[in-house]
Amino acid sequence: MRWFFLATIFTFSVFIVKGQISRGGMPLQVPVLKSRGVPVKEMPRVINSDLIRLAEEERKAEPFLKPFRFAHSFDVNISPETEGLWVSDVKGYDVWILKLRSEGALSVNVIFEEFHLPDGTRLFLFNEKEEYYLGAYTSGNNKKFRKFAVSPVPGDEITIQYEVPAGLAERYNFVISQVNHDFTGILKYDEYRPSGQLPGECHVDVNCEIAEDWNDVKDAVCRFIVGSDICTGTLVNNTSEDERPYIITAAHCFTKPQDSEAAVFTFNYESPYCAVLEGDPSNSISGAYVRAYSDSLDFALVELTLPPPPTFRPYFSGWNSSGNIPDSTVSIHQPEGHLKKISFDRDRPVIYDVGSSPYIKNGFLKVIEWDMGVTEDGSSGGPLLDPSQNVIGTLTGGDAYCGYPYNDYFARFDLAWDFRNDSSRQLKYWLDPLNSGVKQIDGRRFNVAEDLCLAFTNLNDGDHHENVTLIDADQFAGYWGGTNSAGITTIAERFSVRGNEQLSGVSLGIGKIVLNDSRSGSEISVNIYNGGVLPEVLIHSEKVKISTLHQGAMNFIEFSQTVEPADTFFVGIELTGIQPLDTFVLFQSVRLPGKENFFCFREDGLWYDFKEENTGNYSMTNVMELVACNVDVMVNDTPLVNNPEDALVYPNPTGNIFTFEAGRDIDVNDLSVFNIIGQAVQAKFSNMQGRRVRIDLSGNLPGVYFVRFKTGTGTIVKKVSYIPWY
């Protein structure tokens, strides 16, 4: 047996790509370009250090507001009719191609206008090394307002390739109107920001255990890029509960309301656990219709052009327009456009008048001092949440930063509600389409059954991701999580997910990539195995080119088909497709003896449990986050009711929606709701989760109601007080 030893727990050395939603695929190879070259359109030269200084001066001139300026914008007028190169009949397509270069840019993003792609056409964007691709974008990405924006592409050069079926007369289908030069490094967490700072160390990651109670509503919060600026927004519910994808944010995030049409909204841009690890920006949607906007109230309500798909795990936040001030508040936001953070204030905010134009008198809630975390530039538009996790304000700005956690100002939701009569300047018309008069509704996930998707990881607050080195016979032999000379060809992570789960993909935390050739053909295989203690049966395999992955970040691998494993299964990385001299490493976390181990490896055709094969009895987990649908959401919940002959309703009293939880599985056919005189009333049942169900009493009169549950051995009756405005 081979023995493995741990050198030191601190060095972790162990011995021996859519809206923005796209249609996938790869751009055509155009052989003639090798001799002719691709035309390059150069942007005027700018100096990053000068842009950083100017951004800092702008921030000091307007210290109250908190958007984040990350790029310099060039207004251009470029189209396939006026620039670039057309190549005829490449595998049945006529191909237009052009490179845009802005020297020194850390990433480049573009905005299209007059955008209307005919059926059968395809649009791709990629960087100089051809390692980062966006697309294919097709006619399915067309918008009524004929604009289209894309996420930043790393590097200072971006290639745009447009493929039109040969002979198609209609081919001049867009104009590039803006090129944005990133001077801060928005795609890499360790690049410096304006003033040379990272987002402050006082920030609390949204996936730390202290934020566990906010796991649902955090999925409502998104980052969005609008040209050269970044802000935060929140997906919100409405009284029709029809899943209309409304985003509430700050008006000042847009120079003019229609700027939302060229914004890119990104969900789930966060570390998978309580540590700084760059997120994956692939959960993005391009463009939104402005529905309501007010400078003086500093709010904007926009509607995404597409609803977030189930794999984005959308949660529609609740809201409270009563104007009641809670005893404590929370804000979830994306400071400087990076990983999602959470801030806590255990005291009541106060109504505040900023005393300057264009804002109305007493238009804000002031957080006097944050107890944990703060906000920063980029947090603008982020929600202020009450203890029921409902939105009561959106961040305009303030003085707070890490070292000075004081004085942040949130535009009041209750004033945005109906202070203005015009539907284009108020929330009420849009968020209460039933004209119900309710002042509060709860947030919810609308997706159920196979559309209910959640993220799963084995990482927790005690973990720390590293490239864990492997020593064989006192010599460096590579990495436990990647390439090595010790004969370890495959590694795997054990998962346990309850339900008839369907895997849609996995995010891998990549620690290191070294390619001897930028066009290296090195690849890994992402494998899914059924098993128990160790992997047993391979049920799916997905090949991934290493050149398309990015080190120091999470990388989402979407499976080409739905994978349906057993309740206990393994996600593995097979390393046999890597070329000599190339290096690939997956981040891992070594755990002290006594901690649960999730890591196993294959050597000489046999699987081994890591904990049993090292003399220190250490454990390990891989940095992976799995997206699974059709899951039993109680998998991570502690049941509140254990007696099979008992049940609980909460919250009680309740607004429109409450939860009924029993000590046994619930069949909706065994549930009914009655009023105080014994009459059955209309109630909507949703989010069936084994022993839990959500019950909606909307449309009934305020009063006392009774939920009756037939158990088979008897009947359980629970009383609930229904107060629609509660």
C-alpha positions in Angstrom: 0.0 0.0 0.0 1.2 3.5 -0.8 1.3 5.9 2.2 0.7 9.6 1.9 1.7 12.1 4.5 0.7 15.7 5.2 3.6 18.1 5.6 1.8 21.1 7.0 -1.9 22.0 7.1 -1.0 25.6 6.3 0.9 25.0 3.1 -1.4 22.0 2.2 1.4 19.9 0.8 0.4 16.2 0.8 3.0 13.4 0.2 2.3 11.2 -2.6 -20.1 29.6 -21.5 -27.2 33.3 -23.4 -30.8 37.2 -23.7 -27.2 37.0 -23.0 -28.1 33.3 -23.0 -26.4 31.8 -26.0 -26.9 28.7 -28.1 -23.4 27.3 -27.8 -21.2 25.9 -30.5 -17.9 27.1 -31.8 -17.1 29.6 -34.6 -16.1 28.3 -38.0 -12.4 28.1 -38.8 -11.7 30.4 -41.8 -8.6 29.0 -43.5 -8.0 32.0 -45.8 -7.4 34.2 -42.8 -4.0 32.6 -42.1 -2.6 34.3 -45.2 -4.7 37.5 -45.4 -5.0 38.2 -41.7 -8.0 39.7 -39.8 -8.6 43.4 -40.0 -8.0 45.2 -36.7 -9.9 48.3 -35.6 -7.8 50.2 -33.0 -9.4 52.3 -30.3 -7.7 55.6 -29.3 -4.9 54.9 -26.8 -5.7 55.4 -23.2 -3.6 54.8 -20.1 -5.1 52.7 -17.3 -3.4 54.6 -14.5 -4.9 57.9 -15.9 -8.3 56.3 -16.1 -8.0 55.0 -12.5 -7.1 58.5 -11.3 -10.0 60.1 -13.2 -12.4 57.5 -11.8 -11.2 58.3 -8.3 -11.7 62.0 -9.0 -15.2 61.4 -10.2 -15.9 59.4 -7.1 -14.7 62.2 -4.8 -16.7 64.7 -6.7 -19.9 62.6 -6.2 -19.2 60.7 -3.0 -22.8 60.2 -2.2 -23.5 57.8 -5.0 -22.2 54.2 -5.2 -22.1 52.9 -8.8 -18.7 51.4 -9.8 -16.9 52.8 -12.9 -14.8 50.0 -14.3 -14.3 50.9 -17.9 -13.8 53.8 -20.4 -16.3 54.0 -23.2 -15.6 54.7 -26.8 -18.5 55.6 -29.0 -18.1 54.0 -32.4 -20.1 53.3 -35.5 -18.9 49.9 -36.9 -20.9 47.5 -39.0 -20.3 44.6 -41.4 -21.1 47.0 -44.2 -18.3 49.5 -43.4 -15.5 47.6 -41.6 -14.0 44.1 -41.4 -13.5 41.3 -43.9 -16.1 39.1 -45.6 -15.0 35.5 -46.6 -17.4 33.7 -48.9 -18.7 30.1 -48.7 -17.0 28.7 -45.6 -18.8 25.4 -45.0 -22.0 26.9 -46.4 -21.6 30.3 -44.7 -20.4 33.7 -45.6 -18.3 34.9 -42.7 -17.6 38.5 -41.6 -14.8 38.9 -39.1 -13.2 41.9 -37.3 -10.9 42.5 -34.4 -11.3 45.3 -32.0 -8.3 46.3 -30.0 -7.9 48.7 -27.1 -4.3 48.6 -26.0 -3.9 47.8 -22.3 -7.5 46.9 -21.6 -8.0 44.1 -19.1 -11.2 43.1 -20.7 -13.4 44.5 -23.5 -17.2 44.5 -23.9 -19.3 45.9 -26.7 -22.8 47.2 -27.2 -24.7 46.6 -30.5 -27.5 48.7 -31.9 -29.9 48.1 -34.8 -29.4 44.5 -33.8 -31.7 42.0 -35.6 -30.2 38.7 -36.6 -32.0 36.7 -39.4 -32.9 33.1 -38.8 -29.9 30.8 -39.5 -27.2 33.4 -38.7 -24.7 33.1 -35.8 -22.6 35.6 -34.0 -19.6 34.8 -31.9 -17.1 36.9 -29.8 -13.8 35.6 -28.5 -10.4 36.9 -27.3 -7.0 36.9 -29.0 -5.9 33.5 -27.6 -9.2 32.0 -28.7 -9.7 30.6 -25.2 -12.8 32.6 -24.2 -15.9 32.4 -26.3 -19.3 34.1 -26.2 -22.1 32.8 -28.5 -23.5 31.6 -30.7 -26.0 34.4 -30.6 -28.9 33.9 -33.0 -32.2 35.4 -33.9 -33.4 34.1 -30.5 -31.4 37.0 -29.0 -33.2 39.7 -30.9 -35.0 42.4 -28.8 -37.9 44.7 -29.7 -35.6 47.7 -28.9 -32.9 46.3 -31.3 -30.0 46.6 -28.8 -27.8 43.8 -27.5 -24.9 43.9 -24.9 -22.4 41.2 -24.1 -20.3 40.4 -21.0 -16.7 41.5 -20.9 -14.2 39.3 -22.7 -10.7 39.1 -21.1 -7.7 40.8 -22.8 -7.3 43.9 -24.8 -8.5 42.4 -28.1 -11.9 41.0 -29.0 -12.8 39.2 -32.3 -16.3 39.5 -33.6 -17.3 36.8 -36.1 -20.7 36.8 -37.9 -21.7 33.8 -39.9 -24.5 34.2 -42.5 -25.9 31.3 -44.6 -24.2 31.6 -48.1 -26.3 33.8 -50.5 -28.5 35.4 -47.8 -29.2 38.9 -49.0 -29.9 40.3 -45.6 -26.4 40.5 -43.9 -25.9 44.0 -42.5 -27.8 43.3 -39.3 -26.1 45.3 -36.5 -24.0 48.3 -35.7 -21.4 48.2 -32.9 -22.1 51.5 -31.1 -19.9 51.3 -28.0 -16.6 49.6 -27.1 -15.7 49.6 -23.4 -12.1 49.4 -22.2 -11.8 47.8 -18.7 -9.1 49.5 -16.7 -9.8 47.8 -13.4 -9.7 44.1 -14.2 -13.3 43.2 -13.6 -12.8 39.6 -14.5 -10.0 38.9 -12.0 -10.5 39.5 -8.3 -6.8 40.1 -7.6 -6.5 43.0 -10.1 -6.4 46.4 -8.3 -9.4 48.7 -8.3 -9.6 52.5 -8.5 -7.5 53.9 -5.6 -5.5 50.6 -5.8 -7.8 48.8 -3.4 -9.6 45.5 -3.4 -13.1 45.4 -2.0 -12.4 45.8 1.7 -11.6 42.9 4.0 -14.4 43.7 6.3 -17.0 42.4 3.8 -19.0 39.3 4.8 -19.4 36.7 2.1 -23.0 35.8 1.4 -22.2 32.1 1.6 -20.7 32.3 5.1 -22.7 30.3 7.8 -23.7 33.6 9.5 -25.7 34.4 6.4 -27.3 31.0 6.1 -30.8 32.3 7.0 -30.6 34.5 3.9 -29.9 31.7 1.4 -33.1 32.1 -0.5 -33.2 35.9 -0.9 -29.5 36.1 -1.9 -30.5 34.3 -5.1 -32.7 37.3 -6.0 -29.7 39.7 -6.0 -27.8 40.2 -9.2 -24.9 42.3 -10.5 -25.4 44.3 -13.7 -23.1 46.0 -16.2 -24.4 49.0 -18.0 -21.7 50.2 -20.4 -18.8 51.3 -18.2 -20.6 51.0 -14.8 -21.7 48.3 -12.4 -24.5 48.2 -10.0 -26.7 45.8 -8.0 -30.3 44.9 -8.5 -33.0 42.6 -7.0 -35.5 40.3 -8.7 -38.9 41.1 -7.1 -42.3 39.4 -6.8 -45.6 40.9 -7.6 -49.2 40.3 -6.4 -50.1 38.3 -9.5 -47.1 36.0 -8.7 -46.8 35.4 -12.4 -43.0 35.3 -12.5 -42.6 38.5 -14.4 -38.8 39.2 -14.1 -38.9 42.7 -12.6 -35.6 44.0 -11.2 -35.5 46.9 -8.8 -32.4 49.1 -8.5 -31.3 52.7 -8.3 -32.2 55.2 -11.0 -28.7 56.8 -10.9 -27.2 53.5 -12.2 -28.6 54.6 -15.6 -27.6 57.9 -17.3 -31.0 57.7 -19.0 -33.8 55.1 -18.4 -33.3 53.4 -21.7 -29.8 52.4 -20.8 -31.3 49.3 -19.2 -31.8 48.0 -22.8 -28.1 47.5 -23.1 -27.4 46.2 -19.6 -26.1 42.7 -18.8 -27.6 41.2 -15.6 -25.6 38.4 -13.9 -27.1 36.1 -11.3 -25.2 33.8 -8.8 -21.9 35.8 -9.2 -20.5 34.7 -5.8 -18.0 32.4 -4.2 -19.4 28.9 -3.4 -18.4 29.2 0.2 -17.1 31.6 2.9 -13.9 32.6 1.1 -12.6 34.8 -1.8 -12.9 32.7 -4.9 -13.9 34.4 -8.2 -17.4 33.5 -9.3 -18.6 32.3 -12.7 -20.4 35.1 -14.8 -22.2 32.7 -17.1 -25.7 33.1 -15.5 -26.4 36.3 -17.5 -29.3 37.9 -19.4 -28.9 40.8 -21.8 -31.3 43.7 -21.8 -34.3 44.9 -19.9 -37.4 47.1 -20.5 -37.7 50.1 -18.2 -41.1 50.1 -16.5 -40.8 52.8 -13.9 -38.1 55.4 -13.1 -37.7 58.4 -10.9 -34.6 60.5 -10.3 -36.1 62.3 -7.3 -36.9 59.0 -5.6 -33.8 57.3 -7.0 -35.4 54.0 -8.1 -35.7 52.1 -11.3 -37.9 49.1 -12.1 -36.9 47.2 -15.2 -38.2 44.0 -16.7 -35.7 41.5 -18.1 -36.2 40.5 -21.7 -36.1 36.8 -20.7 -37.1 35.1 -17.4 -34.1 33.6 -15.6 -34.2 29.9 -16.5 -34.4 27.2 -13.7 -30.7 26.6 -13.7 -30.2 30.2 -12.6 -32.1 29.2 -9.4 -34.2 32.4 -9.4 -35.9 33.7 -6.3 -38.3 36.5 -6.4 -37.9 38.7 -3.4 -40.8 40.0 -1.3 -41.3 43.6 -0.4 -43.0 45.8 2.1 -44.5 49.2 1.1 -46.1 49.9 4.5 -43.4 52.4 5.6 -43.0 50.6 8.9 -39.4 50.8 10.1 -38.0 47.5 11.3 -35.7 47.0 14.3 -32.9 45.6 12.1 -31.9 45.4 8.5 -29.7 43.5 6.0 -28.3 44.5 2.6 -27.0 42.0 0.0 -24.9 43.6 -2.7 -21.9 43.3 -5.1 -19.2 45.7 -4.0 -17.0 46.9 -6.9 -18.9 44.4 -9.1 -17.4 41.4 -7.4 -18.4 38.6 -5.1 -21.8 38.9 -3.5 -21.6 40.2 0.1 -24.0 40.7 3.0 -24.1 43.5 5.6 -26.0 43.5 8.9 -27.3 46.4 11.0 -28.9 45.4 14.3 -30.5 48.8 14.9 -33.5 50.6 13.3 -32.7 52.8 10.3 -34.0 56.4 10.5 -35.8 58.5 8.0 -33.4 61.0 6.5 -33.4 64.0 4.3 -30.2 64.4 2.2 -31.1 68.0 1.5 -29.9 68.1 -2.1 -31.5 68.1 -5.6 -33.1 66.1 -7.2 -34.1 64.1 -4.1 -37.4 64.6 -2.3 -37.6 65.6 1.3 -37.1 62.7 3.8 -36.8 60.3 0.8 -34.3 58.0 2.4 -33.7 55.4 5.2 -30.3 56.0 6.8 -28.3 53.1 8.2 -26.3 54.9 10.9 -23.8 52.1 11.5 -23.3 48.7 10.0 -22.5 46.0 12.7 -21.0 43.6 10.1 -19.9 44.4 6.6 -20.4 47.7 4.7 -21.3 48.8 1.2 -19.0 50.2 -1.5 -19.0 51.4 -5.1 -21.0 48.9 -7.1 -23.4 48.3 -4.2 -25.7 50.9 -5.6 -29.3 49.6 -6.1 -28.7 46.8 -3.6 -31.8 46.0 -1.4 -32.3 47.0 2.2 -34.2 44.0 3.7 -36.3 43.8 6.8 -36.2 40.8 9.1 -38.9 39.1 6.9 -36.4 39.3 4.1 -38.6 41.8 2.2 -37.3 44.8 0.3 -37.9 48.2 2.0 -35.3 50.3 0.2 -32.5 50.4 -2.5 -29.0 51.8 -2.0 -28.4 55.2 -3.3 -25.0 55.8 -1.6 -23.3 57.1 1.5 -20.1 57.3 3.4 -19.5 53.7 4.4 -16.4 51.7 3.6 -14.3 49.3 5.4 -12.8 51.4 8.2 -15.8 53.7 8.4 -19.1 51.7 8.6 -21.3 54.7 8.9 -24.0 56.6 7.1 -25.5 54.7 4.1 -28.7 55.9 2.5 -31.4 53.8 0.9 -34.2 55.2 -1.3 -37.5 54.4 0.5 -39.6 51.6 -1.1 -42.8 53.0 0.4 -42.3 56.3 -1.4 -41.4 54.7 -4.7 -44.6 52.7 -4.2 -47.1 55.5 -5.1 -45.7 58.9 -4.1 -46.0 59.7 -7.8 -49.3 59.2 -9.6 -47.8 58.4 -13.0 -47.4 54.6 -13.6 -44.0 55.2 -15.2 -42.8 56.8 -11.9 -44.2 54.4 -9.3 -43.9 50.8 -8.3 -47.5 50.1 -7.3 -48.9 49.9 -10.9 -46.3 47.1 -11.7 -45.9 45.2 -8.4 -49.6 45.2 -7.5 -51.3 44.6 -10.9 -54.3 43.1 -9.1 -54.8 46.5 -7.3 -55.2 44.4 -4.2 -54.1 47.1 -1.8 -51.7 44.8 0.0 -48.7 46.4 1.5 -46.5 43.3 1.8 -45.9 40.1 0.0 -43.3 37.4 0.7 -40.6 36.2 -1.7 -40.7 32.8 -3.2 -39.2 30.3 -5.7 -41.8 29.5 -8.3 -40.0 26.6 -9.9 -41.0 23.2 -8.6 -40.3 19.5 -9.4 -37.8 19.1 -12.3 -37.6 22.9 -12.6 -36.5 23.4 -9.0 -32.7 23.7 -9.2 -30.3 24.4 -6.3 -26.6 24.5 -5.8 -24.7 22.0 -3.7 -21.1 22.0 -2.3 -19.3 20.2 0.4 -17.3 23.3 1.3 -18.0 25.1 4.6 -16.6 27.9 6.7 -13.7 25.9 8.0 -12.3 25.2 4.5 -9.5 27.0 2.6 -8.9 26.4 -1.0 -5.3 25.7 -2.2 -3.3 23.9 -4.9 -2.5 20.8 -2.8 0.9 19.4 -3.8 1.8 15.7 -3.8 5.2 14.4 -2.8 6.4 10.9 -3.9 9.7 9.5 -2.5 10.6 12.9 -1.1 10.2 14.5 -4.5 7.6 16.9 -5.9 5.2 14.8 -8.0 2.6 17.3 -9.0 -0.8 18.0 -7.5 -3.5 15.9 -5.8 -6.1 17.9 -7.7 -4.5 17.6 -11.1 -1.5 16.7 -13.2 1.0 14.5 -11.4 3.7 11.8 -12.0 2.4 9.4 -9.3 0.0 7.5 -11.5 -3.2 9.1 -10.1 -5.3 9.5 -13.2 -8.8 10.4 -11.8 -10.0 12.2 -8.7 -13.6 12.4 -7.5 -15.9 14.1 -5.0 -18.8 12.3 -3.2 -22.2 14.0 -3.2 -25.4 13.0 -1.5 -28.6 14.7 -2.8 -32.1 13.5 -1.9 -34.8 13.3 -4.5 -34.9 12.2 -8.1 -32.2 14.7 -8.9 -31.2 15.7 -12.4 -27.7 17.2 -12.8 -27.4 20.1 -15.2 -23.8 21.0 -14.6 -20.9 21.6 -12.2 -18.7 24.5 -11.3 -15.0 23.7 -10.9 -12.7 25.9 -8.8 -9.6 25.9 -11.0 -6.3 26.6 -9.2 -3.7 26.5 -11.9 -3.5 26.2 -15.7 -0.2 26.2 -17.6 -0.4 25.5 -21.4 2.8 25.0 -23.3 1.0 26.1 -26.4 -2.0 28.5 -26.5 -3.7 26.1 -28.9 -3.0 23.1 -26.8 -5.5 20.2 -27.2 -5.3 19.2 -23.6 -8.6 18.3 -22.1 -10.2 16.8 -19.0 -13.2 14.6 -18.7 -15.9 15.4 -16.1 -17.3 12.1 -15.1 -20.4 11.2 -13.1 -20.4 7.8 -11.2 -23.0 6.1 -9.1 -21.5 4.5 -6.0 -21.5 4.2 -2.2 -18.3 4.5 -0.3 -16.3 4.8 -3.6 -17.2 5.3 -7.2 -18.6 2.3 -9.0 -20.4 2.8 -12.3 -19.6 5.5 -14.8 -22.9 7.0 -16.0 -21.9 10.1 -17.9 -18.7 11.8 -19.2 -18.2 15.3 -20.6 -14.9 16.3 -22.3 -13.7 19.9 -21.6 -10.8 21.7 -23.3 -8.5 23.2 -20.7 -7.9 26.2 -22.9 -11.6 27.3 -22.3 -11.1 27.3 -18.5 -9.8 30.1 -16.3 -7.5 29.7 -13.2 -8.3 31.3 -9.9 -12.1 31.2 -10.5 -15.1 29.0 -10.6 -15.8 27.6 -14.1 -19.3 26.2 -14.9 -19.4 23.1 -17.0 -22.9 22.6 -18.5 -23.7 19.0 -19.2 -24.8 18.2 -22.8 -27.7 16.1 -21.4 -29.5 15.7 -18.1 -27.8 13.3 -15.8 -29.9 11.3 -13.3 -27.6 9.6 -10.7 -28.5 7.7 -7.5 -28.9 9.7 -4.2 -25.2 9.1 -3.5 -22.9 9.7 -6.5 -19.5 11.1 -7.4 -18.3 13.9 -9.7 -14.9 13.0 -11.1 -12.1 14.7 -13.1 -10.2 12.4 -15.4 -6.7 13.7 -16.3 -5.7 11.3 -19.2 -6.3 13.8 -22.0 -3.6 16.3 -20.8 -0.6 16.9 -23.1 3.0 16.6 -21.8 4.3 19.8 -20.2 0.7 21.1 -19.6 -0.5 21.6 -16.1 -4.1 21.5 -14.7 -5.0 21.8 -11.0 -8.3 21.8 -9.2 -8.5 23.7 -6.0 -8.9 21.5 -2.9 -9.2 22.0 0.9 -7.4 19.8 3.3 -9.2 19.1 6.6 -8.0 18.2 10.0 -8.3 14.7 11.3 -11.8 13.9 12.4 -13.5 15.9 9.7 -15.6 14.2 7.0 -13.8 13.3 3.8 -15.3 13.6 0.4 -12.2 13.1 -1.8 -11.1 9.8 -3.4 -8.7 9.0 -6.2 -7.9 6.3 -8.7 -4.5 4.7 -9.0 -3.5 1.7 -11.1 -7.2 1.2 -11.9 -8.4 1.1 -8.3 -10.3 3.7 -6.2 -9.0 4.8 -2.8 -10.5 6.9 0.0 -8.0 9.7 0.7 -8.5 9.7 4.5 -7.5 6.0 4.7 -4.4 6.5 2.5 -2.5 9.2 4.4 -0.7 8.6 7.7 -2.1 11.8 9.3 -5.7 10.7 8.8 -6.5 14.0 7.2 -9.6 14.6 5.0 -10.1 16.6 1.9 -12.8 18.1 -0.3 -12.6 19.4 -3.9 -13.7 22.9 -4.8 -16.9 22.0 -6.7 -20.4 23.3 -6.8 -23.1 21.1 -8.3 -26.3 22.4 -9.9 -29.0 19.8 -9.4 -32.7 20.0 -10.3 -35.8 18.0 -9.2 -34.3 18.0 -5.7 -35.9 17.5 -2.3 -35.2 21.0 -0.8 -35.4 19.6 2.7 -32.0 17.9 2.2 -30.2 20.6 4.1 -33.1 21.5 6.4 -33.8 20.5 10.0 -37.4 19.5 10.3 -39.4 21.6 12.7 -42.0 18.9 13.3 -40.9 15.4 14.3 -44.2 14.0 15.7 -46.1 12.4 12.8 -49.4 13.4 14.4 -48.5 17.1 14.7 -48.1 20.0 12.3 -47.0 23.7 12.4 -48.0 26.8 10.4 -45.7 29.7 10.1 -45.5 32.7 10.0 -48.6 33.1 12.2 -50.1 35.7 11.9 -49.4 35.7 8.2 -49.7 37.8 5.0 -50.8 36.1 1.9 -48.5 33.1 2.0 -47.5 30.8 4.8 -46.0 27.4 5.2 -47.7 24.3 6.6 -45.3 21.6 7.9 -46.2 18.2 9.1 -44.4 15.4 10.8 -45.1 13.2 7.8 -45.2 13.5 4.0 -48.1 15.6 2.7 -50.4 14.7 -0.2 -52.1 17.9 -1.4 -55.3 16.0 -1.8 -55.4 15.5 2.0 -55.2 19.3 2.6 -58.1 21.8 2.8 -58.6 25.3 4.3 -61.8 26.4 6.1 -63.0 29.7 7.5 -64.2 30.2 11.1 -67.8 29.1 10.2 -66.6 25.8 8.6 -66.9 26.8 4.9 -64.1 25.6 2.6 -62.2 28.5 1.0 -60.0 28.9 -2.0 -56.3 28.4 -1.3 -53.4 27.8 -3.6 -50.9 25.0 -2.7 -47.4 25.3 -4.1 -43.7 24.3 -3.5 -44.7 20.8 -2.3 -41.5 19.6 -0.4 -42.3 16.3 1.2 -43.5 17.4 4.6 -43.9 21.1 3.7 -46.3 23.0 1.5 -46.8 26.7 0.9 -50.4 27.9 1.1 -51.6 31.1 -0.5 -54.8 32.7 0.9 -54.8 35.7 -1.5 -58.3 36.9 -2.3 -59.9 35.8 1.0 -61.1 38.2 3.7 -58.9 38.9 6.7 -59.6 36.6 9.6 -59.0 33.3 11.3 -58.7 30.2 9.1 -58.1 26.5 9.7 -55.8 24.1 7.8 -57.1 20.5 7.9 -54.7 17.7 7.1 -56.0 14.1 6.9 -53.1 11.8 7.9 -54.8 8.4 7.3 -54.9 7.7 11.1 -56.7 10.9 12.0 -57.0 14.6 11.2 -54.7 17.5 12.2 -56.2 21.0 12.3 -54.1 24.1 12.7 -55.3 27.7 13.1 -53.8 30.6 11.2 -54.6 34.3 11.4 -54.7 35.8 7.9 -53.9 39.5 7.7 -53.3 40.5 4.0 -51.4 43.6 4.9 -49.3 41.9 7.6 
